[in-house]
Amino acid sequence: MQLRNEKIKPVLRAVLLVAVLVMLVAVGVYAYLGSFSRYIADDYCEAVRVTTVSPFQAAFNRYSDGSFRSANRYSNILFVGFSEILRPNSIPITIVLMIVLWTIGLSWLVHEIRKFAAVEWTRLMDVFLGSTIAFMSFLQAPNLFQTMYWRSSMMTHFAPLVFASLLFAFLVRQARRASDESVSPFVYGFILVASFVLAGFSEPPAATLVTVFSLLLFAVWMWNRSSVRNRLLTLTGFTFAGVFTGFLTLLFSPAVTNVAREKTPDVVLILFNSFKYALLFMRDSFLSLPLPTLISFLIPFLLVWALKQSGGITITENRRLPVWMVALPFFLWLLIAAGFSPSVFGQGFPVERMRFLARTLMIVTLILEGIWLGLYLPEFKFNRTIGVWVALVLFAVISVAYPLRTALNLVKTNVPEYRERAKLLDLRDEFIHRHIAQGETELFVPGFGGVYGVKELDSNPKHWINACAANFYHVSSIQSFSTKNLMEVLSE
């Protein structure tokens, strides 16, 4: 039955368009902050490593060396090498590009999943949901700077999410092809290699991916009886083979072997603490971020319900879907525990930047639950037209005002801070090159304080960051000193 008031449909489309534009602007501000990122801490070390030899050789050398715990991560250093091709602006360009790619990947993934699930709505809705996931993840990031704007950490904890969104979208696209269409062997080869590379960024996403595709492989084998069952099994199997091989490559690396020699892992205790910490994380997320958590659920719920009541969405009934939605929080708990397990083995409760994956999984779960409830909630019995108008007004207020307010706050507070720090770092870089040009090899440079838990250059020239920076600039040594006349010194 159609709504009596046909004016609702064009209003819905207009509100959705405005919401998409505002959400993209908010994500764009986060990307803009990335343009102020510069070399800091580990960035110096990694830049030296990948420019003295090829990126592939650098990844192999570090993996084989195994002198520090994270040397087993082969993909992050590989992509740092690709990033360095863009010098001298490699870091800002890379970070902005990764944020844009993630938003595109998420929007594409939403589109492919809803096509696979036989849900019909506009492409504008796909972009809105994809950009909403990105925005809410940035907003609720446990440590935004370390996760997004420090390239060394970004390549470890954010880059795998970017490439995972693109790979998942590609997989779903292959899965929903007509039953009489065959998949090229080259596609399976690409999936195998891409999933192996994806697992090599770091242990948390690798462990999570192994868990995801283990469950998918089991679910397809047990319950799928469609004409494309064999294709789904093959696609899932090749992806699982890639991520599992990558996970084993991380696990049995020289770096992890050295750690295992120092302390014998207690598998039962690791599993117990992983599930315990995952539960604590979810509880603390609800308690510490109640409003963003509620909004992550309300935005898709209000929009989908209003669209369905106005005839803007059609869906093929799936009797298993309600069961999956009820079970989804338990799968979330399992996936977060899987992602936490490498940290539990290595250090205990995961540090902030390692929790970004878990926070994103929570946001995706809340959005999926909101979509499901919006699709399956019964019609408004009293007056359906009034109900849709109320949902539309609430959606407009939340989806427009909330990201717009966040974007304005970022422009007002974060942008000046990031811009000023970038200006100082650029001036110091010019200061260093100026003194190098004068023949100096033992440099004394103005020092800044560390930011968001990331250490800066030290007054001790033998500190590892200073040693990496000295190699980066091809000088004998660099040490920092404190000064009140910072701008005056940098201008010398």
N, C-alpha and C positions, 0 to 999 in steps of 0.2 A: 504493500500500500504506500503510495507516494504522499509526501507532505502536502497539505493544502497550500501552504505559503511557499510558492516557487521562488520567492525572492531570496530564500536562504541559500540556494545553490551558488549564485554568483557572488554572494557575500562570503560564503565559505572559501571559494576560490581566491577571492581578493585577500582575505585574511591570511590564507595559507601562503600566498605569494609574498606578502609583507613579512610574514614570519620567516620564510626562507631567506629573504634578503637580509633581515636583521641577524639571523643566525650566522649567515656567511660573513657578515661584517664583524661579528664578535670573534669568529674563528680567524678572520683576517687580521684582527688586532693581535691575536696570539702569534700569528705568523710574522707580523710586523716586528714584534719584540725580538724575534729570531734574527732580524737584520742587524741587531746590535751585539750579537755574540762575537767573541774573539777568542784567540788562543789562550788557554789557561790550564795549568797543572798538567795532567796526562796528555793533553793535546800536543804539547811540545815533543814529548817522548814518541808518540805514535807518528807524528809528522816526520820525524827523523827516520824512524824505522821503515816507513813506506816510501820514502824518497831516495834512500840509499840503494834500494833494490826494487824490483817490481812488486806490486801488491801481492801477487800470488807467492812469490818467494818470501816476502815479509811474513805472510801468514804461516807458511811452512816453517820458517826459521823460529818464529816465536813459539809455535806449537811444539816443535822438537826440543826447544830449549827447556821449557817447563820450569823455569827458575822461580816463577811466582804463580799463585793459584789461578788467576784468570788467563794464563797463557794458553789454556785449552780452547778458548773462544776464537775460532778461525774466521768466522764471517765478519765480525765487527771490524777487525783490523783490515780485512780485504776491502770493505766498503769505505773505510777511512782512506785507503790508497786511491780508490776511484774518486773520492771527494777531493783529494789533494790536486787532482788535475785542474781544478777550478781556481787554484791559487792565482793572485793573493787574497781573493775573497771567498775562499773555499768554504769556510765555516758558516758565515751568514747565508750564502746561497744554498748550501746543503740543508740547513735547518729550515729555512723558509720552504724549500722544495719538498722536504719530508712532510711538513704539516699539510701542504696543499695536496700531496699525493695521498695522504691518509684520508682526507676528506673525500677525495674522488673515489678511493678504494672502498670506503664504507658505503658511499651512495650507490656504487655499482653493486656491492654485495647485497644491500637491501633490495635492490631491483631484481637481482637474480633469485634471491630466496623467495620473494613474494611471487615471482613467476613460477618457480618450482612448486610452491604451495598452492597454486591456482587462486591467488588473491589478485583482484583487479582494482587498481587505483592509479592515479596519475603519476608521471615521472617526477613531477614537482614534489610529491609526497616522498619519493625515494630520496631525493636530495635533502629534504627537510630532516628526515630521520637520520640519514648519514651524518649531516652536519651537526645534528643534536647530540649524537653519540660523541663526536669529536669535542664539541663545546663543553658538554658536561664532564668529560674526562679531563680536559685541561683545567676546568674550574675546580674539580675535586682532587687534582693530583696531589699526592702527599708531599712532594717536593718538586714544584714545577721547574725551577731553574736547573736542578741537577738532571731531571728527566728530559727536558726539552732543549735547554740553551747551553749546555756543556756537551760539546760534540762527543767526547770520549764516552760519556755516560749515555748520551742519546743513541749512539750506535749500538749500545748493549741492551737498553731497556725500552726504547721507543721504536727504533728501526724495525725490529721483528714484527711489531704490530702493524706497521705500515705495509710491509711485504706480505704478511699473513692475510690482510684484508684483500689484497690483489689476488693472491693465490687462491683463497677461498672462493672469491667471486668467479674466477676462472674455472674452478672445479665444479661449482654449481651450474655454471653455464654449460659445461660438457655433460653434466648429469641430466639436464633437462632437454637435451636434444631428442629428436624423434626416435622411436624405437628402431626404425629401419635405417637410421644413419649410423655409420661406423666411426669409431674414433681412431685417428691416425696413430701409428706406433711412435711417431715423433712427439705427439702430445703426451703419451705416457712417459717417454724419456725425459721430456721437459719437466713434467710433474715430479719425477723421481729426483732429478738434479735440484730443482727449485726447493723441494721440501728438505733435502739434505742441507742445502745452504741456509735455509730458514732456521733449522735446528741449531746451526753453529754460532748464532749470535750470543747466546748465553744459556745457562742451565734452566732457569725458571720457565721461559717459553718452550724450551725443548721438552721438559717434563710434562708441561701442560699439553703440548701437541700430541705427544705419545699417548696420553690419557684420552684426549678427545678422539683420536682416530682408532684407538682400541675399542672405545664405546661405539663409535659409528660402524666399525667393521662388524662388531657383534650384533648391533641393532639391524643392520641391513641383512645379514645372514639369517637372523632369527625371524624377522617380521615382514620383510619386503618380499612380495610375491608378484610384483609388476613385471611387465615385459622388458624393462630395462634393469632388472635385478643384477644380471651378470656384469653390465657396464658399471653399475654403482659399486659392486664388489671389487671390480678391477681398479677403478679410480681410487677408491678408498684404500685398497691394498697397496697400490704403488705409492700413495702419499704416506701411508703408515711405514712402508719399507724405507722411504727416504728419511723421515723424521726419526725413526728408530735407529737407523744406521748413524745418523748425525748425533743422536743422544749417546750411543755407545762410543762414538769418536770422542765426545766430550768426557765421558765417564772414564774411559781407559787411557786418557792422555797422560803424559809424564807428569804434568802439573798435579792432577788429581791423585795419581799414584803416590806422589811425594807426600801429599796431605794425609792419605790413607795410612801411610807408614807411621806417621806421627800419632795418629789416634785411630783405634779400631772402631769402625762404624757399628752402632747398635741399631739395626734395621727396625726393630719393634719400637724402640724409643723414638727414632726419627719419624716413623709413621704416626705414632701417638701425638707427638708434639706438633707435627704438621697439621693434623686435623684440629688439634686444640688451638693453635695459633690462628688457623683459618676462621674458626668459630669466633674467637676473640676479635679478629679483624672485622668481621661482618657486624658483630655487635657494636663495636666502637664506631664503625662507620655510620650506623643508624643513630647512635647517640651524639656523635660529634658533628654530624652533617645532616640534621633532620630535614631542613628545608630543601637543600639540593636533592636529597634522596626522594622526598615526596614529589618534587617537581619532575624528576626523571621518570616517575611513574605517571603523573597526572597529564603531562603534555601529550604523550601518544594516546593515552586512554581517552581524553576529551576529544581529540581530533578524530580518532578512528570511530568512536561512538557517534559523533555528530555526522561524519561522512556516511556511515552505514545507515543511519536513520533517514538521511536525505537522499539515499539511493546512489551515493558516490562511490560505494564499494560493493563488489560482488565477491563471494567466496564459495568454493566447493566444500561441502561438509566433509569433515574428517573426524571420525569417531574417536581416533586415538589422540587427537590434538589436546583435548582437555586433560587427559592423563599425563601427557608430556609436560604440560604447563604446571600441573600440580607437582610433578617430580623435578621441575627445573631448579628450584632452590637447593635441592639435595645434590644435583649435578654441579651447581655453582660451588657448593661447599667442597665437593670432591676435586674440582679443577683448581680452586684456590689452594687447597692442601697440596696438590701435585706441584703447583708453582712455588709454594713455600718450602717444599722438601729439600731442594739443594741448599737453600740458606740455612735451614735447620741443621743440616749435616755440616756446613762450613763454619757457621758463626752463631746460630740461634735465631731469634726473631728477625725477619728480613728488615734491612734498612729501608728508609723511605722510598728511594728511587726504585727499589725492587718491588714495591707494593703497587706501582702504577698499573701493571697488568691485572692484578686482583681488583683494583678499583674499577677499571674498564669493564671487566667481566661482570661486576655487580651492576654497573650502569646498563649494560646490554641486557642483563636479566630483568631489571626493572622495566626497561622499555618493552621487551618482549611480553612481559606479564600485562603491561598496560594495553598493548595492542590486542592481546588475546581477550582480555576482559571487555575491551571496546567492541570487539567482533561478536562476542557471545552473550553479552548482557542483554536481557529481554528489552522489548520496546517500553517506552515511557507510557504507562497506562493512562495517566490523568490527562495530559495534553502533550502529544508528541512534538508539536511545533514549538511550544514554550520550552520544553525540555532541551530541544536542539539549540534554541537561541541562548539559553542559559549556558549550555556547554560551550557554545561558540564564543560567547563573551568571556567566559573564564579562560578558555584557550588563548584568545587574543591578548588578554591582559598578561597572562603568564609567559607565553611564548615570545611576546614582543618586548614587554617591559623588563623582564628578568635578564635576558642576554644584552639588551641595550644598556641597562644600568651597569652590568658587568663591564661592557666595552668602554663606557664612559669613565668608569673608575680606573681601568687599565691605562687609558690615555692620560688621565689626570695624575696618577701616581707612578705606575710602573714605567711608562714610556720615558718620562724625564730622567728617572733613575738609571734605566738601561742606556739611554742616550749619553748621559754624562759619563758613565763608566766606559762606554765605547770610545768616547772622545779622548779620555785620559789614556786608555790603552793604545789608541792610535798615535797620540802624541809621544808616548813612551817608545813605541816602535820606531817612530821617526828619530827620536833622541838616540836610540841604540844604533840605527843605521848611520846617523850623522857622525857618531863617535868612532864607529868602525871605519868609516871613510877617512877619518883622521889618523888611522893606523893603530888605534887602541885595541888590545886583545883581552885585557882584564878590566871588565866594565863594572862601574858602580852606578846603579840606576835607582830612581825613586821607587819606593815600594808602596803598594796599596794593601788595604786589609782584604782578607779572604771574603768571599760572598757566598751566602747560603750554604755554608759548610764546605766550600771548595777552597783549598789553600792557594795562596799566591806565592810569588817569589819570596825566598827567605834571605835573611841577612848572612846566613852561612853559605858560602859558595859551593860547599860540598854536598849540600842538600840535594836529593835526587831531582827535584823540580828545577833547581838552578843548573844542575848538570845537563839535564835535557834541554833547557833553554839555551845554554852555552853551545851545545851541539847544533841546535836549531839555527842559531845565528852565526855559527862557525867561528867562535871565539874561544879563548882559553878558559875564561870563567866569567860568571855574572853573580853579583850580589846586590841586594837592595839596601837602601838606607831610608830612614824616616826624615821627612822635612815638612815644615809648615808652609813653605813657599813652593808648593808643588808646581803650579803653572809656570812660575818664574824659572824653576830649574829645568822643566821640560822644554822651555823655549830657548835654552842656551844653545 
